[in-house]
Structures are given as structure tokens and as C-alpha cells.
């Protein structure tokens, strides 16, 4: 059986129902703020990843164009008898 001392120790060391509910309100409010901040971060990351994807595509197309120009320059040089230094 619990004595009065045991009950006193329990109420001092554990959260009672009233205290628990007040803490829950604070936690819920903090979670709302956290969700809002996470959504902002996710939006920023989405924008950044989209920009990176665009730059990668642009880089690939630039490499293809550069290679094509290199081939054309070498063909023109060969046709005109010009030597190209590498």
C-alpha cells in the first residue's frame, strides 16, 4: 500500500494531469511553428534543386554544342589546309 509519504513523492516527481495538459498546449504550439519552418526550408530546397537541375541541363547542352563546334573547326581547318595547335 502507498503511504502519504509515497503519494507526496509521486506528485513531486511525476507530472500530474493538470500539468501534463498545460505542457501539451505549449508543445502543440511549438510543433506548429516547427512545421511552418520546415515547410519554408523544404520550399527553399525545392527551388534550389530546380535551379541545380536547370544548370546541369544547360551544362550538358553547352558541352554538346562545344563538341560540335570543335569538330566543325577541325573539319574547316582540314579543308582549308590550316594546321591547328592543340
Buried (B, 14 or more C-beta within 10 A) or exposed (E): EEEEEEEEEEEEEEEEEEEEEEEEEEEEEEEEEEEEEEEEEEEEEEEEEEEEEEEEEEEEEEEEEEEEEEEEEEEEEEEEEEEEEE
